[in-house]
Amino acid sequence: MSKAEVVIDSEESLRAAELLYEGIVAEVQDIQSQLGNKNQGGDSRLSAKQYWEWRNRAVFAMRHLLEEQRTLKGAIKDYNRQAERARVSAVIDITNPEGLLKAAYTLLRRLASQVDFDQDEQLVVNALDLHLRTKGK
């Protein structure tokens, strides 16, 4: 699976990718557990040759799964970053510095009603307030 094959374009496809990711993690853990157990044939031990053939196949499969895991993880992170940007942009015009300052000031005022700022922190709030009032915003 290459990164180009992973398309996450909705919450449903995100959930499907997350479930696939979880399944891959479980498969990798299962292979790792099996690799730690030389007695893969149940009660009958494998010959050295059989064991090494099996081990090589298991390591190959695990590497393939790890690559899929990395691809999915990257696609999930990319989707989450884009979704977060969209959520922020819906509330705040992040391309407008004054709008962003005003939103930050509103947040600071809400925080100020819940906690006591020290003198330096209050100076920042006051400076931001002064800046926004002089700009007429």
Beta strands, then each sheet from edge to edge (+ up, - down):
end
